[in-house]
Amino acid sequence: MGKKLIIETGSVEHSRLVAKAVASVLEPGSVVGLIGILGAGKTEFVRGMVSGLKGGESIRVHSPSFSIVEEYGTKPKLVHVDLYRISDPEELETTGLEDVVESRDSIAAIEWFDVARDFGLPPALVVEIGIGQHDDSRLMEFSSDDPKYEPVFRTLARITR
């Protein structure tokens, strides 16, 4: 039985703070799957994650839509994957996604995670991001069936009280 939690943020900065809190409790080997429409805030979430990891405060984060994979020199290393341009499962095999998600020394943040759902990925923390009540607010639904993400749910429950 999986866990699920929904949070509404009121601004881009608030969304980044939530992501920063999430990243601060993730262990190497974690996979964060990001789902949402274009412009929902997936890359902003990754920006927040990077800032929550050691050495990430001054790293500039951009969407790797063309390069597909971008590594950031945080501790642990964060690997940012953007599957927006992937149109069929055979293309996934050429991205190196399998190596990224099997790494035990980094955290993977995968945008357009729903593209890879049938790829046989390890259990992930899935974050579905939608537009909230106004332009800058976001609804974030966190879910996972893996108990290793329990610290994330405890942290989110604590910061949203």
C-alpha positions as CSV (number, residue, x, y, z in Angstrom):
1,M,0.0,0.0,0.0
2,G,1.5,3.3,-1.1
3,K,1.7,6.7,0.4
4,K,0.2,9.8,-1.1
5,L,0.3,13.5,0.0
6,I,-1.0,16.6,-1.8
7,I,0.5,20.1,-1.2
8,E,-0.5,23.4,-2.7
9,T,2.2,26.0,-3.0
10,G,1.5,29.7,-3.5
11,S,4.6,30.7,-5.5
12,V,7.6,29.5,-7.4
13,E,9.7,30.2,-4.4
14,H,7.4,28.1,-2.2
15,S,7.6,25.3,-4.7
16,R,11.4,25.4,-4.7
17,L,11.4,25.3,-0.9
18,V,9.3,22.2,-0.9
19,A,11.6,20.6,-3.4
20,K,14.6,21.6,-1.3
21,A,13.1,20.0,1.7
22,V,12.5,16.8,-0.3
23,A,16.1,16.7,-1.6
24,S,17.5,17.2,1.9
25,V,16.2,13.8,3.0
26,L,16.7,11.7,-0.1
27,E,19.4,9.1,-0.1
28,P,21.7,8.2,-3.0
29,G,20.0,5.8,-5.3
30,S,16.7,7.7,-5.0
31,V,14.6,8.3,-8.1
32,V,12.2,11.2,-8.3
33,G,9.7,11.0,-11.2
34,L,8.2,14.4,-12.2
35,I,4.9,14.5,-14.1
36,G,3.0,17.6,-15.3
37,I,2.1,19.6,-18.3
38,L,4.5,21.9,-20.1
39,G,5.1,24.8,-17.8
40,A,3.8,23.1,-14.6
41,G,7.1,23.6,-12.8
42,K,9.1,20.3,-13.2
43,T,12.4,22.1,-13.8
44,E,11.6,24.6,-11.0
45,F,11.2,21.6,-8.7
46,V,14.6,20.3,-9.8
47,R,16.1,23.8,-9.1
48,G,14.8,23.5,-5.6
49,M,16.2,20.0,-5.3
50,V,19.6,21.0,-6.4
51,S,19.7,23.9,-3.9
52,G,18.8,21.5,-1.1
53,L,21.9,19.3,-1.7
54,K,25.4,20.1,-0.5
55,G,27.2,22.4,-3.0
56,G,24.0,23.1,-5.0
57,E,23.3,26.6,-3.7
58,S,25.1,28.4,-6.6
59,I,24.5,25.8,-9.4
60,R,22.5,27.1,-12.4
61,V,19.9,24.5,-13.4
62,H,18.3,24.4,-16.8
63,S,16.0,22.0,-18.6
64,P,18.0,19.4,-20.4
65,S,15.4,19.0,-23.2
66,F,18.0,18.8,-25.9
67,S,20.9,17.0,-24.1
68,I,18.4,14.7,-22.3
69,V,20.7,14.2,-19.3
70,E,22.5,16.8,-17.1
71,E,24.6,16.1,-14.1
72,Y,25.0,18.6,-11.2
73,G,28.1,18.6,-8.9
74,T,26.1,18.3,-5.7
75,K,26.7,15.8,-2.9
76,P,25.2,13.4,-3.6
77,K,25.3,14.1,-7.3
78,L,21.9,14.9,-8.9
79,V,21.3,13.6,-12.4
80,H,18.5,15.5,-14.2
81,V,16.8,13.7,-17.0
82,D,14.3,15.3,-19.4
83,L,12.3,12.8,-21.5
84,Y,10.2,15.4,-23.3
85,R,11.7,14.7,-26.7
86,I,11.5,10.9,-26.3
87,S,8.7,9.5,-28.5
88,D,9.2,5.8,-28.4
89,P,10.5,3.1,-25.9
90,E,13.4,2.2,-28.1
91,E,14.8,5.8,-27.8
92,L,14.8,5.4,-24.0
93,E,17.4,2.7,-24.3
94,T,19.8,5.2,-26.0
95,T,19.5,7.8,-23.2
96,G,21.5,6.0,-20.6
97,L,18.4,6.1,-18.3
98,E,19.0,2.6,-17.0
99,D,22.5,3.5,-15.8
100,V,21.1,6.7,-14.2
101,V,18.4,4.9,-12.2
102,E,20.7,2.1,-11.1
103,S,23.4,4.3,-9.7
104,R,23.8,4.0,-6.0
105,D,25.9,7.2,-5.7
106,S,23.4,9.8,-7.1
107,I,19.9,11.0,-7.0
108,A,17.9,10.9,-10.3
109,A,15.2,13.5,-11.1
110,I,13.3,12.5,-14.2
111,E,11.0,15.0,-16.0
112,W,8.2,13.5,-18.1
113,F,8.5,10.3,-15.9
114,D,5.2,9.0,-17.4
115,V,7.1,8.4,-20.7
116,A,9.3,5.8,-18.9
117,R,6.7,4.1,-16.7
118,D,6.9,0.9,-18.7
119,F,10.7,0.9,-18.8
120,G,11.1,-1.2,-15.7
121,L,12.3,1.6,-13.5
122,P,13.0,1.0,-9.8
123,P,10.3,2.3,-7.3
124,A,10.3,6.1,-7.3
125,L,8.9,9.1,-5.5
126,V,6.5,10.4,-8.0
127,V,5.6,14.1,-8.0
128,E,2.6,15.1,-10.2
129,I,2.6,18.9,-10.5
130,G,-0.5,20.8,-11.6
131,I,-1.6,24.4,-11.8
132,G,-3.2,25.6,-8.6
133,Q,-5.8,28.3,-7.9
134,H,-3.7,31.1,-9.5
135,D,-0.9,31.3,-12.0
136,D,2.0,30.8,-9.6
137,S,0.4,28.3,-7.3
138,R,0.9,24.6,-7.8
139,L,-0.7,21.4,-6.7
140,M,1.9,18.8,-6.0
141,E,0.8,15.2,-5.4
142,F,3.6,13.1,-3.9
143,S,3.2,9.3,-4.1
144,S,5.3,6.2,-3.6
145,D,5.0,2.5,-2.8
146,D,8.5,2.3,-1.6
147,P,9.1,2.6,2.2
148,K,12.6,4.2,1.6
149,Y,10.7,7.5,0.7
150,E,9.0,7.6,4.2
151,P,11.4,10.3,5.4
152,V,10.1,12.5,2.5
153,F,6.5,12.1,3.6
154,R,7.4,12.8,7.3
155,T,9.3,16.0,6.2
156,L,6.5,17.2,3.9
157,A,3.9,16.6,6.7
158,R,6.1,18.6,9.1
159,I,6.6,21.6,6.8
160,T,3.0,21.8,5.7
161,R,1.4,22.0,9.2
